[in-house]
């Protein structure tokens, strides 16, 4: 899609070309049910109307919009945009699968990190208060929580909460 920008609208400046290309790309994205010719005709008709009303955002197209080369360039750019969005649509399931995989990977890595860290004071305090509230025997080794990790304590807290939530 980026290569075609170098071959179209050669009479326009870089800024003007960018403005038209951005507008056309948004138009293609906004109207996926219209054909390439219909989108081009709609753009040319609308801009022709706005030029006649002296309120066009693309006033530099005044002398150029009715030429056949402009319509040809616009159609070729619209065609490339349509290909891009169609390809993006076909890639959507793969992108979603990749996002889901990345989410699981982040969760796994977080659990690995938690399994190596000592529990925080807040976590220990919450666990002790839950044990006291529900009269549960605490998991203690050597009188303290030496060998427990953040992950172990988190799982124990989840277990207690889930068990007593159903009651």
C-alpha positions as CSV (number, residue, x, y, z in Angstrom):
1,X,0.0,0.0,0.0
2,X,2.9,2.3,0.7
3,X,4.5,1.8,-2.6
4,X,1.5,3.0,-4.5
5,X,1.7,6.4,-2.8
6,X,4.8,7.1,-4.8
7,X,3.1,6.4,-8.1
8,X,-0.2,8.4,-7.6
9,X,-1.2,12.0,-7.4
10,X,2.2,13.2,-8.7
11,X,0.9,16.7,-9.3
12,X,0.2,17.2,-5.6
13,X,2.6,18.2,-2.8
14,X,3.5,15.6,-0.1
15,X,1.1,17.2,2.4
16,X,-1.8,17.3,-0.1
17,X,-1.2,13.7,-1.2
18,X,-1.1,12.6,2.4
19,X,-4.4,14.4,3.2
20,X,-6.2,12.8,0.3
21,X,-4.8,9.4,1.0
22,X,-5.8,9.5,4.6
23,X,-9.3,10.6,3.7
24,X,-9.7,7.9,1.1
25,X,-8.4,5.2,3.4
26,X,-10.9,6.3,6.1
27,X,-13.7,6.3,3.4
28,X,-12.8,2.7,2.4
29,X,-12.8,1.6,6.1
30,X,-16.1,3.3,6.8
31,X,-17.9,1.8,3.8
32,X,-16.8,-1.8,3.4
33,X,-20.1,-2.7,1.5
34,X,-19.4,-0.3,-1.4
35,X,-17.3,-1.2,-4.4
36,X,-14.2,0.5,-5.5
37,X,-15.9,2.4,-8.3
38,X,-18.7,3.5,-6.0
39,X,-16.4,4.8,-3.4
40,X,-14.4,6.8,-6.0
41,X,-17.5,8.2,-7.6
42,X,-18.9,9.2,-4.2
43,X,-15.6,10.9,-3.2
44,X,-15.4,12.8,-6.5
45,X,-19.1,13.8,-6.4
46,X,-18.9,15.0,-2.8
47,X,-15.7,17.0,-3.4
48,X,-17.1,18.5,-6.6
49,X,-20.1,19.6,-4.6
50,X,-18.0,21.1,-1.8
51,X,-15.7,22.8,-4.3
52,X,-18.8,24.5,-5.9
53,X,-20.0,25.6,-2.5
54,X,-16.5,27.0,-1.7
55,X,-16.2,24.8,1.4
56,X,-14.0,22.0,0.4
57,X,-11.2,20.7,2.6
58,X,-9.3,19.9,-0.5
59,X,-9.4,23.2,-2.4
60,X,-6.2,22.3,-4.3
61,X,-8.3,19.7,-6.2
62,X,-10.3,22.4,-7.9
63,X,-8.5,22.1,-11.3
64,X,-7.5,18.4,-10.9
65,X,-10.6,16.6,-9.7
66,X,-12.4,16.2,-13.0
67,X,-9.4,14.8,-14.9
68,X,-9.3,11.1,-15.7
69,X,-5.8,10.6,-14.2
70,X,-7.2,11.7,-10.8
71,X,-10.0,9.2,-10.9
72,X,-7.5,6.5,-12.1
73,X,-5.1,7.3,-9.2
74,X,-7.9,7.4,-6.7
75,X,-9.3,4.0,-7.8
76,X,-5.9,2.4,-7.6
77,X,-5.3,3.7,-4.1
78,X,-8.8,2.7,-3.0
79,X,-8.1,-0.8,-4.5
80,X,-5.0,-1.1,-2.4
81,X,-6.8,0.1,0.7
82,X,-9.5,-2.5,0.1
83,X,-6.9,-5.2,-0.2
84,X,-5.3,-4.1,3.0
85,X,-8.5,-4.1,5.0
86,X,-9.6,-7.5,3.5
87,X,-6.3,-9.0,4.5
88,X,-6.6,-7.5,7.9
89,X,-10.0,-9.0,8.3
90,X,-8.7,-12.4,7.3
91,X,-5.9,-12.1,9.9
92,X,-8.3,-11.2,12.7
93,X,-8.7,-14.7,14.1
94,X,-4.9,-15.2,14.1
95,X,-4.4,-11.9,15.9
96,X,-7.0,-12.8,18.5
97,X,-5.3,-16.2,19.0
98,X,-1.9,-14.5,19.4
99,X,-3.4,-12.0,22.0
100,X,-4.9,-14.9,23.9
101,X,-1.6,-16.8,23.9
102,X,0.3,-13.7,25.1
103,X,-2.2,-13.2,27.9
104,X,-1.7,-16.8,29.1
105,X,2.1,-16.4,28.8
106,X,2.0,-13.2,30.9
107,X,-0.1,-15.0,33.5
108,X,2.3,-18.0,33.6
109,X,5.3,-15.7,33.9
110,X,3.7,-13.8,36.7
111,X,3.0,-17.0,38.6
112,X,6.6,-18.2,38.1
113,X,7.8,-14.8,39.5
114,X,5.4,-15.1,42.4
115,X,6.5,-18.6,43.2
116,X,10.0,-17.3,43.9
117,X,9.0,-14.3,46.1
118,X,8.3,-14.3,49.8
119,X,4.7,-13.3,50.7
120,X,4.1,-9.7,51.6
121,X,3.1,-8.5,55.1
122,X,-0.3,-7.5,53.8
123,X,-0.8,-11.0,52.3
124,X,0.2,-12.7,55.5
125,X,-2.0,-10.5,57.6
126,X,-5.0,-11.1,55.3
127,X,-4.4,-14.9,55.4
128,X,-4.1,-14.9,59.2
129,X,-7.3,-12.9,59.5
130,X,-9.2,-15.3,57.2
131,X,-7.9,-18.3,59.2
132,X,-9.0,-16.6,62.4
133,X,-12.4,-15.6,61.0
134,X,-13.2,-19.1,59.7
135,X,-11.4,-21.0,62.4
136,X,-9.0,-22.7,60.0
137,X,-5.6,-24.1,60.9
138,X,-2.8,-22.0,59.4
139,X,-0.3,-23.5,57.1
140,X,2.9,-23.0,59.1
141,X,6.3,-24.5,58.8
142,X,8.6,-24.0,61.7
143,X,6.2,-21.6,63.3
144,X,6.5,-19.1,60.4
145,X,5.7,-18.9,56.7
146,X,9.3,-19.5,55.7
147,X,8.9,-21.9,52.8
148,X,5.7,-20.4,51.4
149,X,5.8,-18.2,48.3
150,X,3.4,-15.5,47.3
151,X,1.8,-17.9,44.9
152,X,1.3,-20.6,47.6
153,X,-0.3,-18.1,49.9
154,X,-2.4,-16.6,47.1
155,X,-3.8,-20.0,46.2
156,X,-4.5,-20.8,49.9
157,X,-6.4,-17.5,50.2
158,X,-8.4,-18.2,47.0
159,X,-9.2,-21.7,48.3
160,X,-10.5,-20.3,51.6
161,X,-12.5,-17.5,50.0
162,X,-14.1,-19.8,47.4
163,X,-14.9,-22.5,50.0
164,X,-16.7,-20.1,52.3
165,X,-18.2,-18.0,49.5
166,X,-20.5,-20.9,48.5
167,X,-21.6,-21.3,52.2
